Amino acid sequence: MDNWQIFDRIIHHPLVIGIILAIFSALLATFFRLKWGSDDKQIAKKAFKSIWISSKKLAYKDLSGRKEYSEKYPSTQNNLTNKVQEILNRSDSKNVLVISEAMAGKTYFTVNYLKKLEKTYVLIPNYDRFDELFEFIPKAPKNSKHKIILLDDIHTCIKTITRLASFIEQAIDEGYIIWANTISGSDFEIVRNNIPIKILSSFHDVSIPSSLNKDEALKIAQSEGIEKLPIYFDGNIGSIFYDITQVKERYNCLDGIGKLLLLVMKQLYLVGIYYPPTQILKSNLRKLLESYEPNISSETVNKKIDVLEKNGFLLKSKDPKSISFEEKYLRIVVEPDLRVKDFMKSISEIFPKNVATYTQAMQSATSYVEAEKIYKEMRNDNIHPHDRPFSVLIGKANDSDVGLTWLKEMDKLGIPPGDFIINALLRTAHGDIDKKERVVAELELRNIKVREKIINLLDASKINLDLYGYNNLMNLSGSYEKALEIFDGMKQNSISPDTFTYNILIKLSKDINKGLELFDEMIASNISPDVYTYGILISLSPNYCEGKKLHDKMKKEGIIPNATTYGTLMMLAKSYENAVDVFHEIKQNKIGLVASNYNVLIQLSADINKGLELFDEMIASNISPDVYTYGILISLSPNYYEGKKLHDKMKREGIIPNATTYGTLMMLAKSYETTLDIFNDMKLNKIIPDRVIYNTLIKLSDDLKTGMKLRQEMVASNILPDIFTFNILISVSKDYTKGRELLDEMRQLGCFPDIVTYDTLINLSNDFDIAIGLLFELINLKITPNVITYNSIISLSKNFERGYRLLEEMKRNKISPDIITYNTLIKLSNDLEKGKKLLNEMISSNILPDVFTYNILIYLSKNIKKGIELLEEMNNQKVEPDAVTYSTLIGLSVDFEHGMILFEEMKKRNIIPTTEIYGALINLSGDYKIGKQLFDEMIEKRIKPGVKTYGTLMNLTHDFKKAKKLFEEMKKNEIPLNVEIYGTLINLSGDYKIGKQLFDEMILNGIESDNEIYGTLMNLSHSFTKAKQLFGEMLSKNIPPKNAQYGILINLSDSYEKAKMYFNEMIKAGIEPNGKTYGALINASKNYKIGKQLLDEMIKKRIELNVVTYGTIMNLTHDFQQRKKLYDEMIEKEIKPNVHIYTMLIRSSKNIEIGRMFLREMLAKGIKPNTFTYNTVIWLYKYNYQEALAVMRYEMPIQQIKPDVRTYTQLMNISGNFNIAIDLLEEMCKKNIFPNEHTFRVLTALAGNDIDKQNKLKKLWNEKVS
């Protein structure tokens, strides 16, 4: 067999054929992989700046294009490395969002951190043409530990990459890490408004603080060849290398064309005609430039561009067709006050207008008002918006109530609210639970299940929430309770909380006690608090001392307070001295004082002279005062003229007053006319009035008609009235009906009422039932009532029991009563004992009584001795009495001499006597002659007597002729006469005929009669017929009778049947009987059955029942079951029984066990038994003397209740023993409890026919009693 045959047999062997085919397939696969894989990379590279590069090769120019700094970590970033490392070491989401102020070093930190990572590869999208070229994400090297897609300045790429959100979601699904950087403030708002919350929740926030200290900053500067820090170094690393002062100087040196070029670039930037991050097409630049300078040559433009590059305003661009600008310089240095609205119209004539252009212009607007005007221009151009312009408007307004008005605008245009709108609305509620609930309610009206959306984020199918996702969700909830639910959910999913988690919970708690509980919990969980934890706790502290303890504790734990912490502590100080201590500590720690620190000190000084000293110190320390400094000084000014001087000075210094400054000056003016002058000055200085200014004007006008005109002007200026506007309008309306109309109108405009709205309406209502209706209405709207709400309603209740129930309701709702609450209730109690009980209650609640408290108590004492005791108590409590105190005491004095002693004491205290005090003395004198002398003394001291003083003196005359003489004197001195004066004269006349003549004169003089004077005439008539005639006349004059007038008719009746007849007539006349009317009828009935029927009638008519009503009916029966039924009914109606009720129950039970049960119950409820109660218990022991005696000996002393004559008399009777009874007689006499006739009868009965006992009793009685 030759060689060829052998070879032929080998190559045809099946195994050899298989090997050849395998080699061929491998070669073919390698060919295609090299050919098409290369193409794949080329396709991918077009959408990215480069295919995956090692992080070791990452350069600063790959991101910002600016100078690459040396790789030194400032201290402000040291703690960030550990945080980022923790994120990258996680098993779930590892996405990073670095947030900082402009030039705080976010890109610097990103580059330096990533370059230190091993086996890390980075992919950077090409923002310019990403949408056009992106097809897929290229595969990362197999040996990579971290595969990071880097989105520097993510806020700039949102405009060009419309698919950004879906790209990020795809990248996360494919296992890549997203590292994004953005600037805090409005740029971060762009991110939040354009990236769905589901995606944002998967990012871990890393905030770079702007607190690089000067020593470390100087080291960094010197390492870069910079000898000293710039004057405007602001704690940001970027401000070391970019001195804004120098840039401003270079800008001022530019000629007109150079400045115009930068102005044109800024205009293009503000309306979004640029390519992110910082490129503008030269062709677009020329288009707009030619509208300003039509004849400018290309050569001149190119030369100016070179100059701008040399001065740092422009950056070198790789693309010859575009210019790259320095964003921060464009914002801060070039025409910083430039407003989009000023050039929007002219620029829109050159470039095509669309929703995107207008949206960007709105985003660039410096205020909500400006953004709103741009939106209106867009609508005038017939450009139909989508939801993005509305998310910008809601974000700019930063007020959920305003946001809801835009939601209604979206409804009109048929634009459904998407996630961006929902997120923006929830965000602008700022954690306010009431506002958040209103937002949720409005969205759910549109079939958007917001609560479900929030919860559904937990179950997001593509992105599982990790720790930081849960943290974001908790923050979004805006509610402590909801955040706790989410917190429990994350623990159930085995996700451990971190410091940020607890910081969110502490902040949302809004309560220092809850905050400290959470703090202890995080310590117990080995979670270290940070500077922000302590900062939040300090802000929640009730006072400076508590805040200072936390401040000292954080320093002891090695946590260095930052500028924010110190600022919070200074604000918490609330006293100048404490704030100065913090101020000195800031100096010692070399943190660097700023204007705001001085502003706090000036404000807390509360003294214009001290404020001006601090102002001079600021200037000497090279710290420039700002608009707020001047604003505070103006607010401290003693009057408008001094404030105006400061206002003029700030303008001379080149500090432009803002709307707040003008508003402060308006409040100093205190006159509507002067305020109008200030308002016109604002307009001349082109300061746009805001809502606060208009609201101040409306308030000072104190007139609804003027207020409504100002409101129309607001609307014409595109300033929507807010809740404060409507609240002020309701207040100046001074009328409940008009106020209610304004409430309806504000609701129609999408402006939701708050607690101030309802508090104002309650005060305007002047009616308890209406007020209660308003209370239910506001609670149904989930508006939380406050202490003012309850104080107003308690005052309107005009009933202690109702008022006290409202106090208990306040406490149940955790609304702390204040001094006004208790003063009102003390006044309503109309009883000194109740008043004192309330006084003790308020003191135990750390509410100190004031002069008004004691004045009411003195009035209620109705006894000069008790009144003087209260005056002494006032002195002990260091509460200074006033004229009202002495006026009341003089009124209580038992005699004129004592009143004069008080009068002299008052003068020694330098309290000027008032008309009321002289009136009280005149009344106390009880003698017309003395009263007339005091009256003359008043006139001599130029204290003008009023109509009430004349009325008092007239009453003292007890003589119609003398009273008539005073009456004529009043006419001569032009003292206005009133119905009360005529009523006094009519009463003194004692004659129906004379009284009727005076009554007719009163009517002739235009003084309207009232039901009381008719009542006086009715009483003078002594005739049911005449009284009935006068009653009819009163009705004919449309003077509504009250229960009192019907009471006169009822009193003139001679039977219960007649009383009932007039009672029915009163009801028929539409006058609802009150509790007193029914009480009188019940008492007149003398019959339990009739009384119960009347009670049922009261219940049916919803007339308020009280303990007195039930007590009256109980008195009509002695049957225990009937009384017990009434008692059960009281308990069911939450009417608190009193000692009288329990005593009647105990007595009618006739059973010691049942009686004891009721006694225990009343003690448990804090109802103190009285002597009569225990006498009743003793009476139940009528067959057991020892038990009865034990009640007096042991139980009564425990309750500090003294026995009386009835106690001893009952015990004598129960003992059945003459000798024991005699011992009890001697005991009671020693205690100055004197026996009465009933005692004598009991003793006589016990002595029986025993002569010795009878003699002993007579002797003892004569010795002890007589």
CORKAWO-V564109 format. One record per backbone hydrogen bond with DSSP energy under -1.0 kcal/mol. CO is the residue of the C=O (numbers start at 0). NH is the residue of the N-H. E is the energy in kcal/mol with one decimal. If there is no record, write none. Layout:
[[CO;NH;E] [CO;NH;E]]
//
This chain:
[[1;5;-2.1] [2;6;-2.7] [3;7;-2.8] [4;8;-2.5] [5;9;-2.0] [6;10;-2.6] [7;11;-1.3] [9;12;-1.4] [12;16;-2.4] [13;17;-2.1] [14;18;-2.0] [15;19;-2.5] [16;20;-2.5] [17;21;-2.1] [18;22;-2.2] [19;23;-2.6] [20;24;-2.6] [21;25;-2.1] [22;26;-2.3] [23;27;-2.5] [24;28;-2.5] [25;29;-2.2] [26;30;-2.1] [27;31;-2.4] [28;32;-2.6] [29;33;-2.4] [30;34;-2.4] [31;35;-3.0] [32;36;-1.3] [34;38;-1.1] [35;39;-2.5] [36;40;-2.1] [37;41;-2.1] [38;42;-2.9] [39;43;-2.8] [40;44;-2.7] [41;45;-1.2] [43;46;-1.1] [46;125;-2.7] [52;121;-3.1] [53;56;-1.6] [54;57;-1.2] [58;61;-1.3] [59;62;-1.6] [59;63;-1.7] [69;71;-2.4] [73;76;-2.2] [76;80;-1.1] [78;82;-1.0] [79;83;-2.7] [80;84;-2.5] [81;85;-2.2] [82;86;-1.6] [83;87;-2.6] [84;88;-1.5] [86;89;-1.4] [94;203;-2.1] [95;179;-2.9] [96;205;-2.7] [97;181;-2.4] [98;207;-2.5] [99;183;-2.7] [100;103;-1.8] [102;237;-3.5] [104;108;-2.5] [105;109;-2.4] [106;110;-2.6] [107;111;-2.1] [108;112;-2.5] [109;113;-2.5] [110;114;-2.1] [112;115;-1.1] [113;116;-1.3] [118;144;-3.8] [118;145;-1.5] [119;54;-3.1] [120;147;-2.7] [121;52;-2.4] [122;149;-2.5] [123;48;-3.3] [128;132;-2.2] [129;133;-2.7] [140;143;-1.5] [145;120;-2.5] [146;176;-3.0] [147;122;-2.4] [148;178;-2.6] [150;180;-2.2] [152;155;-2.0] [156;160;-2.8] [159;161;-1.1] [160;163;-1.4] [162;166;-2.7] [163;167;-2.8] [164;168;-2.3] [165;169;-2.5] [166;170;-2.7] [167;171;-2.4] [168;172;-2.2] [169;173;-2.0] [170;175;-2.7] [171;174;-1.4] [176;148;-3.4] [177;95;-2.5] [178;150;-3.2] [179;97;-2.9] [180;153;-2.8] [181;99;-1.4] [184;188;-1.6] [185;189;-1.5] [186;190;-1.5] [187;191;-2.6] [188;192;-2.3] [190;194;-1.9] [195;199;-2.6] [196;200;-2.7] [198;201;-1.8] [199;202;-1.8] [203;96;-2.3] [205;98;-2.4] [212;216;-2.5] [213;217;-2.4] [214;218;-1.6] [215;219;-2.2] [216;220;-2.5] [217;221;-2.9] [218;222;-2.0] [220;225;-3.0] [221;224;-1.5] [229;232;-1.5] [234;211;-1.9] [236;239;-1.4] [237;241;-1.8] [242;246;-2.1] [243;247;-2.8] [244;248;-2.1] [245;249;-2.6] [246;250;-2.6] [247;251;-2.4] [248;252;-1.1] [250;253;-1.1] [254;258;-2.3] [255;259;-2.2] [256;260;-2.5] [257;261;-1.8] [258;262;-2.3] [259;263;-2.7] [260;264;-2.3] [261;265;-2.3] [262;266;-2.3] [263;267;-2.3] [264;268;-2.4] [265;269;-2.7] [266;270;-1.4] [267;272;-2.7] [268;271;-1.2] [271;273;-1.6] [274;278;-2.7] [277;324;-2.0] [278;274;-4.0] [279;322;-2.8] [280;284;-2.0] [281;285;-2.6] [282;286;-2.0] [283;287;-1.9] [284;288;-2.5] [285;289;-2.6] [288;291;-1.3] [288;292;-3.2] [292;295;-1.3] [296;300;-1.9] [297;301;-2.7] [298;302;-2.2] [299;303;-2.3] [300;304;-2.1] [301;305;-1.9] [302;306;-2.0] [303;307;-2.4] [304;308;-2.0] [305;309;-2.2] [306;310;-1.7] [307;312;-2.0] [307;313;-1.3] [308;311;-1.3] [312;325;-2.3] [318;321;-1.7] [320;281;-2.9] [322;279;-2.8] [323;314;-3.7] [325;329;-2.1] [326;330;-2.0] [327;331;-2.8] [328;332;-2.1] [328;333;-1.7] [334;337;-2.2] [338;341;-1.3] [339;342;-1.6] [339;343;-1.7] [342;346;-2.5] [343;347;-1.8] [346;349;-1.1] [346;350;-2.1] [353;357;-2.2] [354;358;-2.8] [355;359;-2.5] [356;360;-2.3] [357;361;-2.5] [358;362;-2.4] [359;363;-2.0] [366;370;-2.2] [367;371;-2.7] [368;372;-1.8] [369;373;-1.9] [370;374;-2.1] [371;375;-2.0] [372;376;-2.0] [373;377;-2.3] [374;378;-2.1] [375;379;-2.3] [376;380;-1.6] [377;382;-2.0] [378;381;-1.6] [386;390;-1.7] [387;391;-1.9] [388;392;-2.4] [389;393;-2.6] [390;394;-2.0] [391;395;-2.8] [392;396;-2.6] [393;397;-1.9] [398;402;-2.5] [399;403;-2.0] [401;405;-1.4] [402;406;-1.6] [403;407;-1.5] [404;408;-1.5] [405;409;-2.2] [406;410;-1.7] [407;411;-1.9] [408;412;-1.6] [409;414;-2.7] [410;413;-1.0] [417;421;-2.2] [418;422;-2.9] [419;423;-2.5] [420;424;-2.7] [421;425;-2.4] [422;426;-2.4] [423;427;-2.3] [426;429;-1.9] [427;399;-1.2] [428;431;-2.2] [431;435;-2.8] [432;436;-2.5] [433;437;-1.8] [434;438;-2.2] [435;439;-2.7] [436;440;-2.7] [437;441;-2.3] [438;442;-2.4] [439;443;-2.6] [440;444;-1.3] [442;445;-1.0] [442;447;-1.9] [443;446;-1.5] [447;449;-1.8] [448;452;-2.4] [449;453;-2.6] [450;454;-2.3] [451;455;-3.4] [452;456;-1.1] [454;457;-1.8] [455;458;-1.1] [456;459;-1.2] [465;469;-2.6] [466;470;-2.4] [467;471;-2.3] [468;472;-2.2] [469;473;-2.7] [470;474;-2.3] [471;475;-2.4] [472;476;-1.7] [478;482;-2.7] [479;483;-2.2] [480;484;-1.6] [481;485;-2.2] [482;486;-2.6] [483;487;-2.5] [484;488;-2.1] [485;489;-2.3] [486;490;-1.7] [487;491;-2.1] [488;492;-1.4] [489;494;-2.7] [490;493;-1.7] [497;501;-1.8] [498;502;-2.4] [499;503;-2.3] [500;504;-2.1] [501;505;-2.9] [502;506;-2.2] [503;507;-2.7] [504;508;-1.8] [510;514;-2.7] [511;515;-2.6] [512;516;-2.0] [513;517;-2.5] [514;518;-2.2] [515;519;-2.6] [516;520;-2.1] [517;521;-2.4] [518;522;-2.0] [519;523;-2.5] [520;524;-1.2] [521;526;-3.0] [522;525;-1.9] [529;533;-1.9] [530;534;-2.0] [531;535;-2.6] [532;536;-2.3] [533;537;-2.7] [534;538;-2.0] [535;539;-1.5] [542;546;-2.0] [543;547;-3.2] [544;548;-1.9] [545;549;-1.7] [546;550;-2.3] [547;551;-2.9] [548;552;-2.4] [549;553;-2.4] [550;554;-1.6] [551;555;-2.3] [552;556;-1.8] [553;558;-2.9] [554;557;-1.5] [561;565;-2.2] [562;566;-2.5] [563;567;-2.7] [564;568;-2.4] [565;569;-2.4] [566;570;-2.2] [567;571;-2.1] [568;572;-1.4] [574;578;-2.2] [575;579;-2.2] [576;580;-1.7] [577;581;-1.9] [578;582;-2.5] [579;583;-2.6] [580;584;-1.8] [581;585;-2.2] [582;586;-1.7] [583;587;-2.5] [584;588;-2.2] [585;590;-1.7] [586;589;-1.3] [593;597;-1.3] [594;598;-2.6] [595;599;-2.0] [596;600;-1.8] [597;601;-3.0] [598;602;-2.4] [599;603;-2.7] [600;604;-1.9] [606;610;-2.6] [607;611;-2.1] [608;612;-1.6] [609;613;-2.3] [610;614;-2.0] [611;615;-2.1] [612;616;-2.0] [613;617;-2.3] [614;618;-1.9] [615;619;-2.2] [616;620;-1.6] [617;622;-2.6] [618;621;-1.6] [625;629;-1.8] [626;630;-2.0] [627;631;-2.6] [628;632;-2.2] [629;633;-2.7] [630;634;-1.9] [631;635;-1.5] [638;642;-2.0] [639;643;-2.5] [640;644;-1.5] [641;645;-1.6] [642;646;-2.2] [643;647;-2.4] [644;648;-2.1] [645;649;-2.4] [646;650;-1.3] [647;651;-1.8] [648;652;-1.9] [649;654;-2.6] [650;653;-1.2] [657;661;-2.1] [658;662;-2.3] [659;663;-2.5] [660;664;-2.2] [661;665;-2.2] [662;666;-2.0] [663;667;-1.5] [664;668;-1.6] [665;669;-1.4] [670;674;-2.3] [671;675;-2.0] [672;676;-1.4] [673;677;-2.0] [674;678;-2.5] [675;679;-2.3] [676;680;-1.9] [677;681;-2.1] [678;682;-1.7] [679;683;-2.0] [680;684;-1.8] [681;686;-2.6] [682;685;-1.5] [689;693;-2.1] [690;694;-3.4] [691;695;-2.4] [692;696;-2.3] [693;697;-2.6] [694;698;-2.4] [695;699;-2.6] [696;700;-1.9] [697;701;-1.2] [702;706;-2.6] [703;707;-2.6] [704;708;-1.6] [705;709;-2.2] [706;710;-2.1] [707;711;-2.0] [708;712;-1.8] [709;713;-2.2] [710;714;-2.3] [711;715;-2.2] [712;716;-1.4] [713;718;-2.6] [714;717;-1.8] [721;725;-2.1] [722;726;-2.4] [723;727;-2.4] [724;728;-2.5] [725;729;-2.7] [726;730;-2.0] [727;731;-2.8] [728;732;-1.2] [734;738;-2.5] [735;739;-2.6] [736;740;-1.9] [737;741;-2.1] [738;742;-1.8] [739;743;-2.1] [740;744;-2.1] [741;745;-2.5] [742;746;-1.9] [743;747;-1.9] [744;748;-1.5] [745;750;-2.9] [746;749;-1.7] [753;757;-1.7] [754;758;-2.6] [755;759;-2.5] [756;760;-2.2] [757;761;-2.6] [758;762;-1.9] [759;763;-2.2] [760;764;-2.1] [761;765;-1.1] [766;770;-2.4] [767;771;-2.7] [768;772;-2.1] [769;773;-2.3] [770;774;-2.1] [771;775;-2.3] [772;776;-2.1] [773;777;-2.5] [774;778;-2.1] [775;779;-2.4] [776;780;-1.2] [777;782;-2.7] [778;781;-1.9] [785;789;-1.9] [786;790;-2.5] [787;791;-2.4] [788;792;-2.1] [789;793;-3.0] [790;794;-2.1] [791;795;-2.1] [792;796;-1.6] [798;802;-2.7] [799;803;-3.4] [800;804;-2.2] [801;805;-1.8] [802;806;-1.7] [803;807;-2.4] [804;808;-2.2] [805;809;-2.2] [806;810;-2.2] [807;811;-2.3] [808;812;-2.1] [809;814;-3.0] [810;813;-1.6] [817;821;-1.9] [818;822;-2.6] [819;823;-2.5] [820;824;-2.2] [821;825;-2.9] [822;826;-2.0] [823;827;-2.3] [824;828;-2.3] [830;834;-2.5] [831;835;-3.0] [832;836;-2.3] [833;837;-2.4] [834;838;-2.1] [835;839;-2.7] [836;840;-2.1] [837;841;-2.5] [838;842;-2.2] [839;843;-2.4] [841;846;-2.8] [842;845;-2.0] [849;853;-1.9] [850;854;-2.3] [851;855;-2.1] [852;856;-2.3] [853;857;-2.9] [854;858;-2.0] [855;859;-2.4] [856;860;-1.8] [862;866;-2.5] [863;867;-2.8] [864;868;-1.9] [865;869;-2.0] [866;870;-1.8] [867;871;-2.4] [868;872;-2.2] [869;873;-2.2] [870;874;-2.0] [871;875;-2.2] [872;876;-2.3] [873;878;-3.0] [881;885;-1.7] [882;886;-2.5] [883;887;-2.5] [884;888;-2.4] [885;889;-2.8] [886;890;-1.7] [887;891;-1.3] [888;892;-1.2] [894;898;-1.7] [895;899;-2.1] [896;900;-1.8] [897;901;-2.1] [898;902;-1.9] [899;903;-2.3] [900;904;-2.3] [901;905;-2.4] [902;906;-1.7] [903;907;-1.8] [904;908;-1.2] [905;910;-2.0] [906;909;-1.6] [913;917;-2.2] [914;918;-2.3] [915;919;-2.4] [916;920;-2.4] [917;921;-2.7] [918;922;-2.2] [919;923;-2.3] [920;924;-2.4] [926;930;-2.7] [927;931;-2.4] [928;932;-1.6] [929;933;-2.3] [930;934;-2.2] [931;935;-2.2] [932;936;-2.1] [933;937;-2.2] [934;938;-1.7] [935;939;-2.1] [936;940;-2.2] [937;942;-3.0] [938;941;-1.3] [945;949;-2.0] [946;950;-2.0] [947;951;-2.3] [948;952;-2.4] [949;953;-2.5] [950;954;-1.9] [951;955;-1.5] [952;956;-1.0] [958;962;-2.2] [959;963;-2.2] [960;964;-1.8] [961;965;-2.1] [962;966;-2.1] [963;967;-2.0] [964;968;-1.9] [965;969;-2.3] [966;970;-1.6] [967;971;-2.1] [968;972;-2.7] [969;974;-2.7] [970;973;-1.0] [977;981;-1.7] [978;982;-2.1] [979;983;-2.3] [980;984;-2.4] [981;985;-2.7] [982;986;-2.2] [983;987;-2.8] [984;988;-1.9] [990;994;-2.7] [991;995;-2.2] [992;996;-1.8] [993;997;-2.5] [994;998;-2.3] [995;999;-2.1] [996;1000;-2.1] [997;1001;-2.5] [998;1002;-1.9] [999;1003;-2.1] [1000;1004;-1.9] [1001;1006;-2.1] [1002;1005;-1.4] [1009;1013;-1.5] [1010;1014;-1.8] [1011;1015;-2.1] [1012;1016;-2.2] [1013;1017;-2.5] [1014;1018;-2.3] [1015;1019;-2.2] [1016;1020;-1.6] [1022;1026;-2.7] [1023;1027;-2.5] [1024;1028;-1.9] [1025;1029;-3.0] [1026;1030;-2.3] [1027;1031;-1.9] [1028;1032;-2.1] [1029;1033;-2.5] [1030;1034;-1.8] [1031;1035;-2.1] [1032;1036;-1.3] [1033;1038;-2.2] [1034;1037;-1.8] [1041;1045;-1.8] [1042;1046;-2.3] [1043;1047;-1.5] [1044;1048;-1.4] [1045;1049;-2.7] [1046;1050;-2.9] [1047;1051;-1.7] [1049;1052;-1.0] [1054;1058;-2.3] [1055;1059;-2.6] [1056;1060;-1.7] [1057;1061;-2.3] [1058;1062;-2.0] [1059;1063;-2.3] [1060;1064;-2.0] [1061;1065;-2.3] [1062;1066;-1.7] [1063;1067;-2.6] [1064;1068;-2.0] [1065;1070;-2.2] [1066;1069;-1.8] [1073;1077;-2.2] [1074;1078;-2.5] [1075;1079;-2.5] [1076;1080;-2.0] [1077;1081;-3.1] [1078;1082;-2.4] [1079;1083;-2.4] [1080;1084;-1.7] [1086;1090;-2.7] [1087;1091;-2.8] [1088;1092;-1.9] [1089;1093;-2.4] [1090;1094;-2.0] [1091;1095;-2.6] [1092;1096;-1.9] [1093;1097;-2.1] [1094;1098;-2.3] [1095;1099;-2.5] [1096;1100;-2.0] [1097;1102;-2.7] [1098;1101;-1.2] [1105;1109;-1.7] [1106;1110;-2.3] [1107;1111;-2.4] [1108;1112;-1.8] [1109;1113;-2.6] [1110;1114;-1.7] [1112;1115;-1.4] [1113;1116;-1.7] [1118;1122;-2.1] [1119;1123;-3.1] [1120;1124;-2.2] [1121;1125;-1.8] [1122;1126;-2.3] [1123;1127;-2.7] [1124;1128;-2.0] [1125;1129;-2.0] [1126;1130;-2.3] [1127;1131;-2.3] [1128;1132;-1.7] [1129;1134;-2.9] [1130;1133;-1.5] [1137;1141;-2.0] [1138;1142;-2.4] [1139;1143;-2.1] [1140;1144;-2.1] [1141;1145;-2.7] [1142;1146;-2.4] [1143;1147;-2.7] [1144;1148;-1.6] [1150;1154;-2.9] [1151;1155;-2.8] [1152;1156;-2.0] [1153;1157;-2.1] [1154;1158;-2.0] [1155;1159;-2.6] [1156;1160;-2.2] [1157;1161;-2.3] [1158;1162;-2.0] [1159;1163;-2.4] [1160;1164;-1.7] [1161;1166;-3.0] [1162;1165;-1.4] [1169;1173;-1.9] [1170;1174;-2.6] [1171;1175;-1.9] [1172;1176;-2.0] [1173;1177;-2.9] [1174;1178;-2.2] [1175;1179;-1.5] [1177;1180;-1.0] [1180;1183;-2.4] [1183;1187;-2.1] [1184;1188;-3.2] [1185;1189;-2.1] [1186;1190;-1.3] [1187;1191;-1.2] [1188;1192;-2.8] [1189;1193;-2.6] [1189;1194;-1.2] [1190;1195;-2.3] [1193;1197;-1.3] [1194;1198;-1.5] [1195;1200;-2.8] [1196;1199;-1.4] [1203;1207;-1.8] [1204;1208;-2.4] [1205;1209;-2.7] [1206;1210;-2.2] [1207;1211;-2.5] [1208;1212;-2.1] [1209;1213;-2.8] [1210;1214;-2.5] [1211;1215;-1.3] [1216;1220;-2.2] [1217;1221;-2.3] [1218;1222;-2.1] [1219;1223;-2.3] [1220;1224;-2.0] [1221;1225;-2.3] [1222;1226;-2.2] [1223;1227;-2.3] [1224;1228;-2.0] [1225;1229;-1.9] [1226;1230;-1.2] [1227;1232;-3.1] [1228;1231;-1.7] [1235;1239;-2.0] [1236;1240;-2.2] [1237;1241;-2.2] [1238;1242;-2.6] [1239;1243;-2.6] [1240;1244;-2.3] [1241;1245;-2.1] [1242;1246;-2.0] [1243;1247;-1.4] [1246;1249;-1.7] [1249;1253;-2.2] [1250;1254;-2.7] [1251;1255;-2.6] [1252;1256;-2.4] [1253;1257;-2.2] [1254;1258;-2.6] [1255;1259;-2.6] [1256;1260;-2.7] [1257;1261;-2.2] [1258;1262;-2.2] [1259;1263;-3.3] [1260;1264;-2.1] [1260;1265;-1.8]]
//
